Amino acid sequence: MIRELESQGVVSKTHSPFNSPIWPVHKSDREWRLTVDYRALNEVTPPLSAAVPDMLELQYELESKAAKWYATIDIANAFFSIPLAAECRPQFAFTWRGVQYT
């Protein structure tokens, strides 16, 4: 799992004074999903608020525009397409089998 993420450029080896525990989760299809426990990092991170649109309002907007086409997309790995700023990467470090990654 880690090697695959490394080959995709999602994680890379590092040396960081920070380290968060990992928690591999067994998925229903017999595969594993890597999760990292960032609760300690969240405790020292200033809160960020973002406006989330009301779903009924969005639906009304779509219907009122008489859209001809709708689409659905699978964004299962979209999280990995959002890059971390280089100066933030050390805080997101974790260790797997004695090797630290971020």
VMD Tcl script that builds the backbone (N, CA, C; Angstrom):
set m [mol new atoms 306]
animate dup $m
set s [atomselect $m all]
$s set {name element resname resid chain x y z} {
  {N N MET 1 A 0.820 -1.186 0.000}
  {CA C MET 1 A 0.000 0.000 0.000}
  {C C MET 1 A 0.869 1.257 0.000}
  {N N ILE 2 A 1.857 1.332 0.884}
  {CA C ILE 2 A 2.733 2.507 0.952}
  {C C ILE 2 A 3.574 2.608 -0.315}
  {N N ARG 3 A 4.086 1.474 -0.789}
  {CA C ARG 3 A 4.887 1.500 -2.022}
  {C C ARG 3 A 4.072 2.010 -3.210}
  {N N GLU 4 A 2.814 1.617 -3.264}
  {CA C GLU 4 A 1.952 2.086 -4.354}
  {C C GLU 4 A 1.751 3.599 -4.256}
  {N N LEU 5 A 1.490 4.100 -3.049}
  {CA C LEU 5 A 1.329 5.547 -2.864}
  {C C LEU 5 A 2.620 6.287 -3.195}
  {N N GLU 6 A 3.756 5.676 -2.850}
  {CA C GLU 6 A 5.049 6.298 -3.153}
  {C C GLU 6 A 5.290 6.328 -4.670}
  {N N SER 7 A 4.967 5.236 -5.357}
  {CA C SER 7 A 5.181 5.202 -6.813}
  {C C SER 7 A 4.265 6.183 -7.543}
  {N N GLN 8 A 3.129 6.502 -6.946}
  {CA C GLN 8 A 2.199 7.466 -7.536}
  {C C GLN 8 A 2.563 8.906 -7.173}
  {N N GLY 9 A 3.579 9.078 -6.324}
  {CA C GLY 9 A 3.983 10.419 -5.920}
  {C C GLY 9 A 3.104 11.028 -4.847}
  {N N VAL 10 A 2.277 10.214 -4.212}
  {CA C VAL 10 A 1.379 10.708 -3.165}
  {C C VAL 10 A 2.142 10.926 -1.869}
  {N N VAL 11 A 3.040 10.008 -1.528}
  {CA C VAL 11 A 3.883 10.141 -0.339}
  {C C VAL 11 A 5.339 10.033 -0.758}
  {N N SER 12 A 6.218 10.540 0.087}
  {CA C SER 12 A 7.654 10.411 -0.160}
  {C C SER 12 A 8.364 10.266 1.176}
  {N N LYS 13 A 9.535 9.635 1.147}
  {CA C LYS 13 A 10.323 9.448 2.364}
  {C C LYS 13 A 10.796 10.802 2.869}
  {N N THR 14 A 10.884 10.911 4.193}
  {CA C THR 14 A 11.261 12.188 4.791}
  {C C THR 14 A 11.925 11.965 6.141}
  {N N HIS 15 A 12.444 13.034 6.713}
  {CA C HIS 15 A 12.931 13.071 8.093}
  {C C HIS 15 A 12.289 14.294 8.707}
  {N N SER 16 A 11.381 14.088 9.642}
  {CA C SER 16 A 10.626 15.191 10.220}
  {C C SER 16 A 10.567 15.043 11.735}
  {N N PRO 17 A 10.571 16.163 12.471}
  {CA C PRO 17 A 10.400 16.084 13.924}
  {C C PRO 17 A 8.952 15.757 14.299}
  {N N PHE 18 A 8.040 15.804 13.346}
  {CA C PHE 18 A 6.629 15.496 13.584}
  {C C PHE 18 A 6.354 14.058 13.175}
  {N N ASN 19 A 5.356 13.459 13.804}
  {CA C ASN 19 A 4.964 12.108 13.427}
  {C C ASN 19 A 3.567 11.831 13.960}
  {N N SER 20 A 2.684 11.372 13.105}
  {CA C SER 20 A 1.325 11.018 13.515}
  {C C SER 20 A 1.130 9.524 13.328}
  {N N PRO 21 A 0.327 8.897 14.217}
  {CA C PRO 21 A 0.109 7.453 14.096}
  {C C PRO 21 A -0.772 7.110 12.898}
  {N N ILE 22 A -0.462 5.984 12.270}
  {CA C ILE 22 A -1.290 5.519 11.154}
  {C C ILE 22 A -2.257 4.461 11.657}
  {N N TRP 23 A -3.320 4.307 10.910}
  {CA C TRP 23 A -4.343 3.334 11.258}
  {C C TRP 23 A -4.861 2.715 9.961}
  {N N PRO 24 A -4.272 1.578 9.530}
  {CA C PRO 24 A -4.786 0.921 8.326}
  {C C PRO 24 A -6.183 0.354 8.606}
  {N N VAL 25 A -7.111 0.595 7.709}
  {CA C VAL 25 A -8.492 0.143 7.871}
  {C C VAL 25 A -8.797 -0.880 6.789}
  {N N HIS 26 A -9.329 -2.029 7.219}
  {CA C HIS 26 A -9.678 -3.084 6.271}
  {C C HIS 26 A -11.013 -2.743 5.632}
  {N N LYS 27 A -11.027 -2.600 4.316}
  {CA C LYS 27 A -12.253 -2.271 3.593}
  {C C LYS 27 A -13.037 -3.545 3.303}
  {N N SER 28 A -14.289 -3.385 2.921}
  {CA C SER 28 A -15.152 -4.541 2.682}
  {C C SER 28 A -14.706 -5.389 1.494}
  {N N ASP 29 A -13.960 -4.803 0.556}
  {CA C ASP 29 A -13.513 -5.563 -0.618}
  {C C ASP 29 A -12.147 -6.218 -0.401}
  {N N ARG 30 A -11.776 -6.434 0.846}
  {CA C ARG 30 A -10.532 -7.099 1.255}
  {C C ARG 30 A -9.279 -6.278 0.985}
  {N N GLU 31 A -9.441 -5.035 0.623}
  {CA C GLU 31 A -8.287 -4.156 0.453}
  {C C GLU 31 A -8.119 -3.326 1.716}
  {N N TRP 32 A -6.999 -2.624 1.781}
  {CA C TRP 32 A -6.707 -1.783 2.930}
  {C C TRP 32 A -6.744 -0.319 2.524}
  {N N ARG 33 A -7.155 0.508 3.453}
  {CA C ARG 33 A -7.123 1.961 3.266}
  {C C ARG 33 A -6.258 2.527 4.389}
  {N N LEU 34 A -5.311 3.367 4.009}
  {CA C LEU 34 A -4.437 3.992 4.993}
  {C C LEU 34 A -5.110 5.240 5.545}
  {N N THR 35 A -5.238 5.305 6.857}
  {CA C THR 35 A -5.698 6.533 7.495}
  {C C THR 35 A -4.620 6.973 8.472}
  {N N VAL 36 A -4.537 8.256 8.709}
  {CA C VAL 36 A -3.553 8.810 9.638}
  {C C VAL 36 A -4.312 9.594 10.695}
  {N N ASP 37 A -3.941 9.400 11.956}
  {CA C ASP 37 A -4.612 10.070 13.066}
  {C C ASP 37 A -3.993 11.451 13.283}
  {N N TYR 38 A -4.612 12.462 12.723}
  {CA C TYR 38 A -4.104 13.831 12.825}
  {C C TYR 38 A -4.798 14.632 13.925}
  {N N ARG 39 A -5.390 13.967 14.915}
  {CA C ARG 39 A -6.088 14.705 15.973}
  {C C ARG 39 A -5.165 15.644 16.725}
  {N N ALA 40 A -3.937 15.234 17.015}
  {CA C ALA 40 A -2.999 16.116 17.731}
  {C C ALA 40 A -2.673 17.345 16.885}
  {N N LEU 41 A -2.487 17.154 15.588}
  {CA C LEU 41 A -2.231 18.276 14.683}
  {C C LEU 41 A -3.450 19.198 14.619}
  {N N ASN 42 A -4.641 18.613 14.585}
  {CA C ASN 42 A -5.865 19.413 14.556}
  {C C ASN 42 A -6.015 20.273 15.811}
  {N N GLU 43 A -5.545 19.777 16.951}
  {CA C GLU 43 A -5.655 20.529 18.210}
  {C C GLU 43 A -4.888 21.844 18.175}
  {N N VAL 44 A -3.803 21.906 17.416}
  {CA C VAL 44 A -2.971 23.118 17.379}
  {C C VAL 44 A -3.141 23.903 16.079}
  {N N THR 45 A -4.087 23.489 15.256}
  {CA C THR 45 A -4.347 24.180 13.995}
  {C C THR 45 A -5.506 25.153 14.184}
  {N N PRO 46 A -5.327 26.416 13.788}
  {CA C PRO 46 A -6.439 27.372 13.910}
  {C C PRO 46 A -7.640 26.907 13.090}
  {N N PRO 47 A -8.841 27.105 13.617}
  {CA C PRO 47 A -10.030 26.668 12.874}
  {C C PRO 47 A -10.204 27.441 11.572}
  {N N LEU 48 A -10.753 26.764 10.602}
  {CA C LEU 48 A -11.006 27.357 9.293}
  {C C LEU 48 A -12.482 27.159 8.982}
  {N N SER 49 A -13.149 28.210 8.616}
  {CA C SER 49 A -14.563 28.054 8.262}
  {C C SER 49 A -14.729 28.311 6.772}
  {N N ALA 50 A -15.581 27.531 6.183}
  {CA C ALA 50 A -15.854 27.676 4.756}
  {C C ALA 50 A -17.362 27.641 4.551}
  {N N ALA 51 A -17.832 28.424 3.642}
  {CA C ALA 51 A -19.261 28.437 3.345}
  {C C ALA 51 A -19.627 27.187 2.557}
  {N N VAL 52 A -20.572 26.440 3.081}
  {CA C VAL 52 A -21.053 25.245 2.398}
  {C C VAL 52 A -22.447 25.562 1.869}
  {N N PRO 53 A -22.658 25.413 0.578}
  {CA C PRO 53 A -23.970 25.768 0.022}
  {C C PRO 53 A -25.070 24.827 0.504}
  {N N ASP 54 A -26.251 25.355 0.604}
  {CA C ASP 54 A -27.425 24.574 0.968}
  {C C ASP 54 A -27.801 23.684 -0.224}
  {N N MET 55 A -27.949 22.383 0.012}
  {CA C MET 55 A -28.221 21.441 -1.078}
  {C C MET 55 A -29.553 21.725 -1.771}
  {N N LEU 56 A -30.575 22.112 -1.016}
  {CA C LEU 56 A -31.857 22.429 -1.647}
  {C C LEU 56 A -31.736 23.656 -2.546}
  {N N GLU 57 A -30.941 24.620 -2.107}
  {CA C GLU 57 A -30.714 25.815 -2.916}
  {C C GLU 57 A -29.980 25.459 -4.214}
  {N N LEU 58 A -28.990 24.590 -4.102}
  {CA C LEU 58 A -28.274 24.143 -5.301}
  {C C LEU 58 A -29.200 23.406 -6.265}
  {N N GLN 59 A -30.033 22.544 -5.709}
  {CA C GLN 59 A -30.970 21.803 -6.551}
  {C C GLN 59 A -31.912 22.767 -7.271}
  {N N TYR 60 A -32.410 23.758 -6.564}
  {CA C TYR 60 A -33.291 24.753 -7.178}
  {C C TYR 60 A -32.568 25.489 -8.307}
  {N N GLU 61 A -31.317 25.866 -8.059}
  {CA C GLU 61 A -30.530 26.564 -9.083}
  {C C GLU 61 A -30.376 25.708 -10.337}
  {N N LEU 62 A -30.088 24.431 -10.148}
  {CA C LEU 62 A -29.926 23.537 -11.299}
  {C C LEU 62 A -31.231 23.372 -12.071}
  {N N GLU 63 A -32.318 23.181 -11.328}
  {CA C GLU 63 A -33.610 22.985 -11.987}
  {C C GLU 63 A -34.068 24.244 -12.714}
  {N N SER 64 A -33.819 25.401 -12.132}
  {CA C SER 64 A -34.283 26.648 -12.738}
  {C C SER 64 A -33.505 26.998 -14.008}
  {N N LYS 65 A -32.328 26.455 -14.170}
  {CA C LYS 65 A -31.516 26.734 -15.355}
  {C C LYS 65 A -31.853 25.779 -16.504}
  {N N ALA 66 A -32.756 24.852 -16.254}
  {CA C ALA 66 A -33.184 23.871 -17.261}
  {C C ALA 66 A -31.985 23.180 -17.910}
  {N N ALA 67 A -31.121 22.652 -17.074}
  {CA C ALA 67 A -29.938 21.953 -17.581}
  {C C ALA 67 A -30.354 20.735 -18.401}
  {N N LYS 68 A -29.626 20.502 -19.475}
  {CA C LYS 68 A -29.923 19.363 -20.337}
  {C C LYS 68 A -29.103 18.135 -19.964}
  {N N TRP 69 A -27.954 18.348 -19.373}
  {CA C TRP 69 A -27.063 17.243 -19.057}
  {C C TRP 69 A -26.636 17.314 -17.594}
  {N N TYR 70 A -26.595 16.163 -16.971}
  {CA C TYR 70 A -26.068 16.023 -15.620}
  {C C TYR 70 A -25.041 14.902 -15.668}
  {N N ALA 71 A -24.085 14.951 -14.795}
  {CA C ALA 71 A -23.059 13.905 -14.774}
  {C C ALA 71 A -22.711 13.556 -13.337}
  {N N THR 72 A -22.272 12.346 -13.158}
  {CA C THR 72 A -21.715 11.935 -11.873}
  {C C THR 72 A -20.292 11.473 -12.135}
  {N N ILE 73 A -19.427 11.713 -11.171}
  {CA C ILE 73 A -18.035 11.291 -11.309}
  {C C ILE 73 A -17.602 10.590 -10.034}
  {N N ASP 74 A -16.669 9.698 -10.179}
  {CA C ASP 74 A -16.107 8.982 -9.039}
  {C C ASP 74 A -14.850 9.719 -8.609}
  {N N ILE 75 A -14.885 10.302 -7.431}
  {CA C ILE 75 A -13.727 11.058 -6.949}
  {C C ILE 75 A -13.086 10.359 -5.750}
  {N N ALA 76 A -13.027 9.023 -5.813}
  {CA C ALA 76 A -12.490 8.243 -4.703}
  {C C ALA 76 A -11.074 8.664 -4.326}
  {N N ASN 77 A -10.246 9.020 -5.292}
  {CA C ASN 77 A -8.867 9.407 -5.001}
  {C C ASN 77 A -8.622 10.902 -5.179}
  {N N ALA 78 A -9.683 11.681 -5.204}
  {CA C ALA 78 A -9.536 13.128 -5.405}
  {C C ALA 78 A -8.719 13.770 -4.289}
  {N N PHE 79 A -8.799 13.221 -3.092}
  {CA C PHE 79 A -8.043 13.763 -1.964}
  {C C PHE 79 A -6.560 13.859 -2.303}
  {N N PHE 80 A -6.040 12.868 -3.000}
  {CA C PHE 80 A -4.614 12.846 -3.329}
  {C C PHE 80 A -4.233 13.850 -4.410}
  {N N SER 81 A -5.197 14.425 -5.085}
  {CA C SER 81 A -4.882 15.398 -6.132}
  {C C SER 81 A -4.754 16.820 -5.590}
  {N N ILE 82 A -4.979 16.998 -4.290}
  {CA C ILE 82 A -4.843 18.313 -3.663}
  {C C ILE 82 A -3.471 18.367 -2.995}
  {N N PRO 83 A -2.532 19.118 -3.562}
  {CA C PRO 83 A -1.171 19.121 -3.000}
  {C C PRO 83 A -1.079 19.912 -1.695}
  {N N LEU 84 A -0.191 19.453 -0.827}
  {CA C LEU 84 A 0.131 20.197 0.395}
  {C C LEU 84 A 1.209 21.215 0.069}
  {N N ALA 85 A 1.140 22.367 0.703}
  {CA C ALA 85 A 2.209 23.355 0.546}
  {C C ALA 85 A 3.497 22.743 1.094}
  {N N ALA 86 A 4.601 22.984 0.428}
  {CA C ALA 86 A 5.891 22.390 0.812}
  {C C ALA 86 A 6.229 22.662 2.272}
  {N N GLU 87 A 5.929 23.869 2.762}
  {CA C GLU 87 A 6.274 24.209 4.146}
  {C C GLU 87 A 5.389 23.492 5.172}
  {N N CYS 88 A 4.286 22.896 4.732}
  {CA C CYS 88 A 3.387 22.170 5.639}
  {C C CYS 88 A 3.660 20.670 5.673}
  {N N ARG 89 A 4.348 20.162 4.684}
  {CA C ARG 89 A 4.535 18.710 4.568}
  {C C ARG 89 A 5.148 18.053 5.806}
  {N N PRO 90 A 6.148 18.663 6.478}
  {CA C PRO 90 A 6.727 17.995 7.650}
  {C C PRO 90 A 5.714 17.678 8.752}
  {N N GLN 91 A 4.710 18.519 8.935}
  {CA C GLN 91 A 3.714 18.291 9.982}
  {C C GLN 91 A 2.839 17.073 9.699}
  {N N PHE 92 A 2.795 16.607 8.469}
  {CA C PHE 92 A 1.933 15.492 8.098}
  {C C PHE 92 A 2.685 14.163 8.020}
  {N N ALA 93 A 3.838 14.089 8.643}
  {CA C ALA 93 A 4.661 12.876 8.592}
  {C C ALA 93 A 4.024 11.729 9.383}
  {N N PHE 94 A 4.307 10.520 8.919}
  {CA C PHE 94 A 3.907 9.293 9.605}
  {C C PHE 94 A 4.986 8.253 9.343}
  {N N THR 95 A 5.000 7.196 10.131}
  {CA C THR 95 A 6.021 6.154 9.994}
  {C C THR 95 A 5.369 4.811 9.699}
  {N N TRP 96 A 5.945 4.102 8.737}
  {CA C TRP 96 A 5.492 2.761 8.366}
  {C C TRP 96 A 6.712 1.868 8.271}
  {N N ARG 97 A 6.740 0.822 9.097}
  {CA C ARG 97 A 7.836 -0.149 9.118}
  {C C ARG 97 A 9.200 0.516 9.232}
  {N N GLY 98 A 9.305 1.479 10.140}
  {CA C GLY 98 A 10.576 2.130 10.435}
  {C C GLY 98 A 11.000 3.216 9.470}
  {N N VAL 99 A 10.184 3.516 8.473}
  {CA C VAL 99 A 10.509 4.560 7.496}
  {C C VAL 99 A 9.469 5.666 7.626}
  {N N GLN 100 A 9.954 6.903 7.697}
  {CA C GLN 100 A 9.039 8.037 7.826}
  {C C GLN 100 A 8.692 8.597 6.445}
  {N N TYR 101 A 7.412 8.901 6.268}
  {CA C TYR 101 A 6.888 9.435 5.004}
  {C C TYR 101 A 6.090 10.703 5.274}
  {N N THR 102 A 5.908 11.483 4.253}
  {CA C THR 102 A 5.004 12.621 4.312}
  {C C THR 102 A 4.336 12.792 2.964}
}
mol reanalyze $m
mol bondsrecalc $m
mol representation Tube
mol addrep $m
